Amino acid sequence: MAYVDFSGDTLFATPAAAPVVEAAEPAPTGLTALEWSVVALAQRDRMASLREPSALSIALGRVFGTRRRDPNLADPKLEALRRMAVLSWHRGYAVPVHELAAFFAAGFNTDQYETMLASIGAAQASRKARA
């Protein structure tokens, strides 16, 4: 019995299996419940909470025993969100570029930023309408 090799013939070749391509998960457009609570709590924070305390402030606190609550959050991602939310509550879209870069570097995207700003804008508009 003779053997004929048809592997080089394209007429009889079986098609190769298509490579399995993992579908990339779409980027989230919203925030989690924890992140929304950070945005809501940031409404009460002052702009001064974004500044580091001066050496004089630290020294006076040690001398007189006054301890200022550290407004920074332990999670760097949530702290970036808090900083952006405080800026957005006070300034809207007019935020420093380096803060926006830190926000994106923390893992947030443009859609999440716009969703947060839309929510803040709606809350401010409803508060003005009630007043």
C-alpha positions in Angstrom: 0.0 0.0 0.0 1.3 3.4 -0.9 1.2 6.5 1.2 0.6 9.9 -0.3 1.5 13.0 1.7 -1.2 15.6 1.2 0.0 18.0 3.9 1.6 20.4 1.5 -1.4 20.5 -0.8 -3.7 23.4 0.1 -6.7 21.6 -1.5 -6.7 18.9 1.2 -5.2 20.8 4.1 -7.4 21.3 7.1 -7.8 24.8 8.3 -5.7 25.7 11.3 -7.7 26.5 14.4 -8.3 30.2 14.8 -6.3 31.5 17.7 -8.3 32.1 20.8 -8.4 35.8 21.5 -9.4 36.9 24.9 -11.9 39.7 24.8 -10.6 42.7 26.7 -12.9 43.8 29.4 -14.3 47.2 28.7 -12.9 50.0 30.8 -15.3 50.8 33.7 -17.3 54.0 33.3 -18.6 54.2 36.9 -17.2 54.1 40.4 -17.7 51.5 43.1 -19.8 52.2 46.1 -16.7 52.8 48.2 -15.4 55.2 45.6 -18.7 57.1 45.5 -18.6 57.4 49.3 -15.1 59.0 49.0 -16.5 61.5 46.4 -19.5 62.3 48.7 -17.3 62.8 51.8 -14.9 65.0 49.8 -17.7 67.6 49.5 -17.0 68.6 53.1 -13.2 68.7 52.8 -11.5 72.0 52.4 -8.9 72.9 49.8 -6.4 73.1 52.7 -6.8 69.3 53.1 -4.8 69.0 49.9 -1.7 70.8 51.3 1.0 69.2 53.4 1.3 70.8 56.8 4.2 73.3 57.1 7.2 72.7 59.4 5.9 75.5 61.7 2.5 73.9 61.9 4.0 70.5 62.8 6.2 72.2 65.5 3.3 74.1 67.0 1.2 71.0 67.1 4.0 69.2 69.0 4.5 72.1 71.5 0.8 72.7 72.2 -0.3 69.2 71.8 -2.9 69.9 69.1 -3.2 67.1 66.7 -4.6 67.7 63.3 -6.5 64.9 61.7 -4.6 63.5 58.7 -7.0 63.8 55.8 -5.1 61.5 53.6 -6.5 58.1 52.9 -4.4 55.0 53.4 -5.1 53.6 50.0 -3.2 55.6 47.3 -5.9 55.0 44.7 -8.7 56.3 47.0 -6.4 59.2 48.0 -6.0 60.2 44.3 -9.8 60.0 44.0 -10.3 62.1 47.1 -7.9 64.8 45.9 -9.6 64.9 42.5 -13.1 65.0 44.1 -12.1 67.9 46.5 -10.7 69.8 43.6 -13.8 69.1 41.5 -16.2 70.1 44.3 -14.4 73.4 44.6 -13.2 74.2 41.1 -15.2 72.0 38.6 -13.2 71.2 35.6 -10.4 73.7 36.5 -8.0 71.2 38.1 -4.2 71.2 37.9 -2.7 69.0 35.2 -0.5 67.2 37.7 -3.5 66.2 39.8 -5.3 64.9 36.8 -2.2 62.9 35.8 -2.0 61.4 39.3 -5.7 60.5 39.1 -5.1 58.6 35.8 -1.9 57.1 37.1 -3.8 55.7 40.1 -5.9 53.6 37.7 -8.9 55.7 36.9 -9.9 56.6 33.3 -11.4 59.5 31.5 -15.0 58.0 31.6 -14.8 57.7 35.3 -13.5 61.3 35.6 -16.4 62.6 33.5 -19.0 60.5 35.4 -17.7 61.9 38.7 -17.8 65.5 37.4 -21.3 65.0 36.0 -22.5 63.7 39.4 -20.8 66.6 41.2 -22.3 69.1 38.8 -25.8 67.7 39.2 -25.5 67.8 43.0 -24.4 71.4 42.9 -27.2 72.3 40.5 -29.8 70.7 42.7 -28.4 72.4 45.8 -28.6 75.8 44.0 -32.2 75.1 42.8 -33.3 74.4 46.4 -31.7 77.6 47.7 
